[in-house]
Amino acid sequence: MTTLSEPQRTRPATPNTIPQRPIPTRQAPKRGLNISTTQIIVVVLIIIGLSVIIDFNRKIQGGQKITGEANQMRAEVTALAATKAALATQLAYVSSDAYVASWAHNDGRYVQANEVLVVPVPAKNTTAVPPTPVRVIQKPASNFEIWWALFFESGES
């Protein structure tokens, strides 16, 4: 038995007709990754952008650290300048005649021409008064203080 198929209908080729495109057939799906070049370029640009942002952040943090250290050094320099000024003032006073005379009179026990040096000397037969003993009354420790000492204080006393 033979089956007859329907005759194929084709348009006659005329000069005014538009050539027909072939009907696309469904292709089998590709195996593997379906990545276009646009997607690859976007991913590469994102990676480059992130690395630039991270590097910029690192530089900002380094600058902040340097700024903090500079402020700290500036404060130290100011304090040292004040100390230097105070020491220069003290050096000027110590090298003056007024300081030498003050030291000789107070600490060196030198006297001027119209003064008499008096040095108190303790008597030889003096009896020392013994200090009165102070009686210390301790209040009894509460249970809370006892438990606190047991848990939190070291046993070395």
C-alpha positions as a LaTeX table, in Angstrom:
\begin{tabular}{lrrr}
\hline
Residue & $x$ (\AA) & $y$ (\AA) & $z$ (\AA) \\
\hline
Met1 & 0.00 & 0.00 & 0.00 \\
Thr2 & 1.24 & 3.23 & $-0.94$ \\
Thr3 & 0.07 & 6.40 & 0.56 \\
Leu4 & $-0.29$ & 9.45 & $-1.37$ \\
Ser5 & 0.93 & 12.59 & 0.16 \\
Glu6 & $-0.53$ & 15.89 & $-0.49$ \\
Pro7 & 1.11 & 17.77 & $-3.20$ \\
Gln8 & 3.36 & 20.52 & $-1.98$ \\
Arg9 & 2.10 & 23.94 & $-2.66$ \\
Thr10 & 4.68 & 26.27 & $-3.90$ \\
Arg11 & 4.26 & 29.66 & $-5.27$ \\
Pro12 & 5.28 & 30.19 & $-8.70$ \\
Ala13 & 8.48 & 32.15 & $-9.07$ \\
Thr14 & 7.54 & 35.54 & $-10.31$ \\
Pro15 & 9.73 & 38.55 & $-10.45$ \\
Asn16 & 7.45 & 40.60 & $-8.13$ \\
Thr17 & 7.38 & 38.12 & $-5.26$ \\
Ile18 & 9.54 & 38.43 & $-2.15$ \\
Pro19 & 11.82 & 35.53 & $-1.58$ \\
Gln20 & 10.81 & 33.64 & 1.50 \\
Arg21 & 13.17 & 32.97 & 4.32 \\
Pro22 & 13.63 & 29.45 & 5.45 \\
Ile23 & 11.82 & 28.63 & 8.67 \\
Pro24 & 14.35 & 28.28 & 11.49 \\
Thr25 & 14.45 & 24.93 & 13.07 \\
Arg26 & 14.74 & 24.48 & 16.78 \\
Gln27 & 18.32 & 23.81 & 17.75 \\
Ala28 & 19.38 & 21.58 & 20.58 \\
Pro29 & 20.42 & 23.60 & 23.68 \\
Lys30 & 24.15 & 24.22 & 24.11 \\
Arg31 & 25.84 & 22.47 & 26.92 \\
Gly32 & 28.01 & 24.46 & 29.31 \\
Leu33 & 27.76 & 28.13 & 30.22 \\
Asn34 & 25.65 & 30.51 & 28.21 \\
Ile35 & 27.70 & 33.68 & 28.79 \\
Ser36 & 27.81 & 36.53 & 26.34 \\
Thr37 & 30.70 & 38.93 & 25.90 \\
Thr38 & 28.58 & 41.73 & 27.35 \\
Gln39 & 28.15 & 39.78 & 30.57 \\
Ile40 & 31.90 & 39.12 & 30.74 \\
Ile41 & 32.66 & 42.83 & 30.22 \\
Val42 & 30.17 & 43.83 & 32.95 \\
Val43 & 31.70 & 41.36 & 35.43 \\
Val44 & 35.23 & 42.57 & 34.64 \\
Leu45 & 34.14 & 46.21 & 35.08 \\
Ile46 & 32.50 & 45.39 & 38.42 \\
Ile47 & 35.66 & 43.66 & 39.63 \\
Ile48 & 37.84 & 46.60 & 38.56 \\
Gly49 & 35.41 & 49.06 & 40.18 \\
Leu50 & 35.43 & 47.15 & 43.47 \\
Ser51 & 39.23 & 46.99 & 43.53 \\
Val52 & 39.42 & 50.76 & 42.90 \\
Ile53 & 36.90 & 51.44 & 45.69 \\
Ile54 & 38.75 & 49.17 & 48.13 \\
Asp55 & 42.09 & 50.83 & 47.29 \\
Phe56 & 40.56 & 54.29 & 47.69 \\
Asn57 & 39.12 & 53.29 & 51.09 \\
Arg58 & 42.52 & 51.98 & 52.19 \\
Lys59 & 44.15 & 55.28 & 51.20 \\
Ile60 & 41.51 & 57.28 & 53.10 \\
Gln61 & 42.09 & 55.20 & 56.24 \\
Gly62 & 45.85 & 55.69 & 55.92 \\
Gly63 & 45.35 & 59.44 & 55.56 \\
Gln64 & 43.13 & 59.53 & 58.65 \\
Lys65 & 45.75 & 57.62 & 60.62 \\
Ile66 & 48.48 & 60.02 & 59.53 \\
Thr67 & 46.27 & 63.01 & 60.37 \\
Gly68 & 45.63 & 61.63 & 63.86 \\
Glu69 & 49.33 & 61.04 & 64.42 \\
Ala70 & 50.10 & 64.56 & 63.16 \\
Asn71 & 47.59 & 66.07 & 65.61 \\
Gln72 & 49.11 & 64.03 & 68.44 \\
Met73 & 52.63 & 65.15 & 67.50 \\
Arg74 & 51.44 & 68.77 & 67.25 \\
Ala75 & 50.06 & 68.53 & 70.80 \\
Glu76 & 53.34 & 67.02 & 72.04 \\
Val77 & 55.36 & 69.77 & 70.36 \\
Thr78 & 53.13 & 72.42 & 71.96 \\
Ala79 & 53.56 & 70.82 & 75.39 \\
Leu80 & 57.33 & 70.55 & 74.92 \\
Ala81 & 57.52 & 74.22 & 73.85 \\
Ala82 & 55.67 & 75.22 & 77.03 \\
Thr83 & 58.05 & 73.05 & 79.09 \\
Lys84 & 61.03 & 74.64 & 77.34 \\
Ala85 & 59.73 & 78.13 & 78.11 \\
Ala86 & 59.18 & 77.22 & 81.77 \\
Leu87 & 62.67 & 75.71 & 82.02 \\
Ala88 & 64.21 & 78.79 & 80.39 \\
Thr89 & 62.44 & 81.00 & 82.95 \\
Gln90 & 63.61 & 78.77 & 85.80 \\
Leu91 & 67.18 & 78.77 & 84.43 \\
Ala92 & 67.16 & 82.55 & 84.28 \\
Tyr93 & 66.01 & 82.73 & 87.93 \\
Val94 & 68.46 & 80.08 & 89.15 \\
Ser95 & 71.41 & 81.85 & 87.56 \\
Ser96 & 70.47 & 85.19 & 89.12 \\
Asp97 & 71.98 & 86.65 & 92.29 \\
Ala98 & 68.57 & 86.73 & 93.98 \\
Tyr99 & 68.28 & 82.94 & 93.84 \\
Val100 & 71.81 & 82.41 & 95.15 \\
Ala101 & 71.12 & 84.73 & 98.10 \\
Ser102 & 67.78 & 83.01 & 98.80 \\
Trp103 & 69.36 & 79.55 & 98.74 \\
Ala104 & 72.27 & 80.61 & 100.96 \\
His105 & 69.93 & 82.18 & 103.51 \\
Asn106 & 67.29 & 79.38 & 103.61 \\
Asp107 & 68.99 & 76.12 & 102.73 \\
Gly108 & 72.72 & 76.80 & 103.01 \\
Arg109 & 72.41 & 78.40 & 106.50 \\
Tyr110 & 74.56 & 81.34 & 105.60 \\
Val111 & 73.89 & 84.62 & 107.36 \\
Gln112 & 74.29 & 88.19 & 106.29 \\
Ala113 & 76.43 & 90.68 & 108.21 \\
Asn114 & 73.63 & 91.92 & 110.49 \\
Glu115 & 72.04 & 88.49 & 111.23 \\
Val116 & 72.70 & 85.77 & 113.79 \\
Leu117 & 72.25 & 82.09 & 112.94 \\
Val118 & 70.10 & 80.20 & 115.41 \\
Val119 & 69.95 & 76.40 & 115.23 \\
Pro120 & 67.57 & 74.74 & 117.71 \\
Val121 & 69.16 & 71.81 & 119.56 \\
Pro122 & 66.95 & 69.27 & 121.37 \\
Ala123 & 67.50 & 68.81 & 125.10 \\
Lys124 & 69.38 & 65.65 & 126.13 \\
Asn125 & 67.17 & 64.52 & 129.03 \\
Thr126 & 63.79 & 64.60 & 127.48 \\
Thr127 & 61.43 & 61.75 & 127.92 \\
Ala128 & 59.31 & 60.75 & 124.99 \\
Val129 & 55.64 & 60.46 & 125.69 \\
Pro130 & 54.45 & 57.08 & 124.51 \\
Pro131 & 51.56 & 57.29 & 122.11 \\
Thr132 & 48.23 & 56.17 & 123.46 \\
Pro133 & 47.07 & 52.94 & 121.89 \\
Val134 & 44.07 & 53.29 & 119.68 \\
Arg135 & 41.50 & 50.58 & 120.07 \\
Val136 & 40.00 & 49.58 & 116.77 \\
Ile137 & 36.53 & 48.14 & 116.94 \\
Gln138 & 35.57 & 46.02 & 114.00 \\
Lys139 & 31.95 & 45.50 & 113.17 \\
Pro140 & 30.95 & 41.94 & 112.40 \\
Ala141 & 30.91 & 41.13 & 108.70 \\
Ser142 & 27.54 & 40.54 & 107.08 \\
Asn143 & 26.75 & 37.30 & 105.30 \\
Phe144 & 26.91 & 39.09 & 101.97 \\
Glu145 & 30.46 & 40.32 & 102.69 \\
Ile146 & 31.54 & 36.83 & 103.75 \\
Trp147 & 30.17 & 35.25 & 100.56 \\
Trp148 & 31.69 & 38.05 & 98.45 \\
Ala149 & 35.10 & 37.41 & 100.03 \\
Leu150 & 34.77 & 33.66 & 99.43 \\
Phe151 & 33.97 & 34.03 & 95.74 \\
Phe152 & 35.86 & 37.08 & 94.55 \\
Glu153 & 38.83 & 37.77 & 96.81 \\
Ser154 & 42.04 & 35.83 & 96.51 \\
Gly155 & 43.10 & 33.55 & 99.36 \\
Glu156 & 46.46 & 35.34 & 99.74 \\
Ser157 & 46.22 & 37.59 & 102.80 \\
\hline
\end{tabular}
